[in-house]
């Protein structure tokens, strides 16, 4: 009886130690979200969202222009999520470059919408 009790206690301690030391899915998701490549892309998206909001506040962007720019940003965000999902929570360098190219084009579109050609 005592031997069986000790076996159960040891098995419980080993199991508890294994579970306690394993990273939780929440921790893994937080780590992946803060990965440098993904963090850089996310910061860029946030800045561009701010530029769109600023254009609305200043009256330089109409509701329709803002909606088109927001739709473009949302498409880039969806692409980022697909890329991350395909790579276990991370962006490859190539995917980061592609997202940055898309953000560059979106940035130019924001600028052109906020600063129409003077003629």
N, C-alpha and C positions, 0 to 999 in steps of 0.2 A: 504494500500500500504506500509506504513512504517513498519507495523508489519510483512508483508511478506518479506520485504527486510532484516529486522533484523533476521528473521528465516533462511534465506539463508546464511547470513553472519556468524551466529553462527554455522550452519551445516558445512559450509566450514572450519571454524576455527577448529572445532572438528575433521573433517576428516583430515585436514592438520596436526594437532597435533598427531593424531594416526599414520599417515603414516610416519611422521618425527621421531617418537620414535621407530618404528618397525625396528628390525635389517634387513639389506639388505641381500639378498642371498650371495652376495660377502663377506660380513663380516662373515656370518655363515660358508662359505667355508674356509675362512682364519683361523677362530677359529678352525675348525675341523682339518685342515692341521697342525696346531700347537699344537694340543692336545698332551700331554706328551707321551702317548704310541705310537702314530703315529710318532711323531717327533723322538723318539728313534730309531724306525725301519728305518726311512728315513735317519738318520745320519749314521746308520750302512751300509745301501745300498750305500751311497755316499762314505764312506771309502773304501768299497770293490771295487767300480768302480775305485777309485784312485789306489788301489793296482794292479788292472788289467792294468791300463794305465802305471803304473810304470814298470810292468813286460815287457810290449811292448817296452817302452823307453830303458830299460836296456838290451834288447835282450834276456831276459829269457823266454819269451812267444812267440810262433809262432803265425801267424795270425789265424791259425785253432784253436789253444788252446784258444786264446783270444775270438774267435767267440763262442766257446762252453761255456766258462765261462760267456760271455755276455748274451747268450741265457738263461742260468740258472738264472742269475740275473733278466732278463726280466720276466721270469716265476714267480719269487718270487714277483716282483712288480705288476704283473697282479693279483696274489692272494691277495695281500694287497688291491688293488683297489676293488676287488670283496667283500672282507670282509667289507671294509669301506662302500661300497654302501649298503650292506645288513643290516648295523647297523646305518644308518642315519648319516654317517660321522665320526664314531668313531670305534676304534678297542677294542674288549673286551680283558681282560687279557689273556684268553685262546688263542685267535687269535694271540696276541702279542707273547706268548710263542711258538706257532707253527711256526710263521714267524722267530723267533729267532733260533729255531732248524734248519729250512731250511737254514738260513744265516750261522749257524755254519758249516753245511755240505758244503756249498759253499765256506766258508773261508778255510776249510781243502783242498778242491779241488784246490783253488787258490795257497795255499802253496805248495801242491804236484806238481802242474804244474810249479811253479817257482823254486822249489828245487828238481829236479829229483834225484832218489836214486843213490848214488855213488856206483859203483860196479866194 
